């Protein structure tokens, strides 16, 4: 039973380019969360999605960032016109349901480096 | 807005001794707390949790203590082993909410 799969593991982009990060949740999980970890900081919640729905995007920057979880395929976190400050580790997590007391299963993360 | 704080960025302990990792929170609405462990180049993995109706939860070598009045929780590892060396994240949530808040992490090093 494969865990949460994220790809790519490492992504290098130049300023102004687009970054697309993919996440396939664990089998049977319909809830996906994206977190960002900046250097020397903890994990910061970005967005929570269910299939075809954004449930909570209160942690997403207002511009350049978007996320989707289509009916078929992985969840995508998209960052347009990347800047150096976007360099971070982006972690995806999934759970079978929500409720605040559900432990999350994390992927190995995508390390985004913006040159 | 750092609602979950881990004030010790690192901790070094001798093998066989007790490791105590601390976490403080500011939001009195939090009612579920978790500890995650993270090795380099891997995602965090769930370690142990505790509900606010309890003050202690034990799982093998790992015990989490919750002091609601002080808004403080701690993770005890005894005896510590070199394989426990990792970054430990404290997390807190409100049941029914979507946002799990994480601390900045404490890097534990267990020396042989």
Interface residues (C-beta under 8 A of the other chain):
Chain A: X4 X6 X33 X35 X40 X41 X42 X43 X44 X45 X48 X55 X56 X58 X59 X91 X93 X98 X99 X100 X101 X103 X104 X105 X106 X107 X108 X109
Chain B: X4 X6 X9 X31 X32 X34 X36 X41 X42 X43 X44 X45 X46 X49 X51 X89 X91 X93 X94 X95 X96 X97 X98 X99 X100 X101 X102 X103 X104 X105
